Amino acid sequence: MPAPGLLPFAGHKYLNLETFRKNGRGVRTPVWFAASGPISPEHPETFLYVYTTADSGKVKRIRNNPRVRIAPSDARGNVRGEWMDGEARIVDDARESEIAHRLLDAKYWPWKQILGVFGWLRGKPRVVIAIRAV
């Protein structure tokens, strides 16, 4: 039987993303996410997209250390499943970033678009983070 992979995230709107400081201390943040493909044991190559401002702490921590932990959660970060290890990367390919934003736009319509306008007005560039289970 295939490993469950990201199956615990199916049907959830939030995940709790734990990134790590240089001293090893974890920092947890609830975030929206969208999957790159089907979330099922038969699709282990699926990964999760998250977006945030380019100057956020989680981006700085991921640039320093790609190791993360993720768990399904509610909007306040209350964990709704088991933690799993993952690896994150900042998406620098424009095409992949565009695909990720389309997936996030579809999942979080119209809230992501509304927040996007406020971000644009504040002049805060956004980046996409891709997370895969390890």
Buried (B, 14 or more C-beta within 10 A) or exposed (E): EEEBBBBBBEEBBBBBBBBBEEEEEEEBBBBBBBBBEEBBEEBBEBBBBBBBBEEBEBBEBBEEBBBBBBBBBEEEBEBBBEBBEBBBBBBEEEEBBEBBBEBBBEBBEEEBEEBBEEBEEEEEEBBBBBBBBE
